[in-house]
């Protein structure tokens, strides 16, 4: 389902030279390097965040990554994800980015942090210590067309089905995060919604 008729913006918000935060597995800061360098080769472990945005009907927003993306272009992913920059906290960066990509500013609820490593063909890799958040908003979405090729709200059951039937169309971090949210953190999602989630 396309949302091409919805409002959008084309502000450039991603830069190869933005300074990311290098960490060890215990989240101790080791230094900083450019986004490009952090994703070269097998990647360097750096801080990241990932947001799952729900609406009042209990649906979750999925985005299809822009074809401009170096890693996993045109793959379906969660609502919003990116990196804290030098001097930013995880929550501060997540609040900035969800507004830059979707033009919404909901309160974010921390769910969990995890480390993962995934290589994309011969192009580069993600190696992230990723903080995962959930949020609830019925604000009108205005996607950043430099970041997002398409988007839609789907039911949790539909996302379950897609990950089972078409995992090759989804980003590796979505395939790791969503099952963990469903198994270990669904009560936090229910609390956000204020009603029983199926």
Protein Blocks (a to p, Z undefined) as FASTA:
>chain_A
ZZklpccdfbdfbdfklccddddfkopafbdcdfklmmgcjbpaddddddddddfkopac
dddddfkbmghghiacdfbdcdddehiafklmmmmmmmmmnopacddddfbdcdddddeh
jlbccdddddddddddfbdcdddfklpmbdcdddfklmmmmmmmmmmlpcfklmmmmmmm
mmmmmmmmmmmnopacZZ
